[in-house]
Amino acid sequence: MSIDSDYSKYDLSRLQAELEQEREMKEMLEESVSDLQSTMCELQERLHSVDGEGNEWKTRYETQIELNGQLERQMSLIHERLEDLQGNPMDRLASIRSYDDMPVETLRQRLKLLTEERTDLQSQLMDCHLRIEQEGKLSSTLEGQRRLYFTQPQRAPEGKQRR
């Protein structure tokens, strides 16, 4: 009887069921490996195409070009004013003396205009400062996300792992 009980462990139908389970497991693992390989290929393609980063750099480039244009206009305006002030070395105070001859109301208008111009320039400066600060924060955030994305192992979609 003890010999019969030992052979009962190896019942043919039970062994066939285990074999079928192993085959299903093998098939599922092979499918999972195939899915992972295709996912890996897709990720490698994404890595080699830097379209997203290209757009980011293109936007930065265009913003910098716009900022450079504004700065060049301001520089040319300042150079013109400087040339006017340097005009005749013998008469450097001519621009100041011209204010002596102006009526008080004209001087007030000129002061108001210069004050508005200063306010506009300060506003532009603050806008540029905030834009640079925001772009710096965004850049560091995106860089952190990019690093995290490339350092984390990618998982295959849940539906494809189990059958």
Secondary structure, 3 states (H helix, E strand, C coil): CHHHHHHHCCCHHHHHHHHHHHHHHHHHHHHHHHHHHHHHHHHHHHHHCCHHHHHHHHHHHHHHHHHHHHHHHHHHHHHHHHHHHHCCHHHCCHHHHHHHCCCHHHHHHHHHHHHHHHHHHHHHHHHHHHHHHHHHHHHHHHHHHHHHHHHCCCCCCHHHHCC
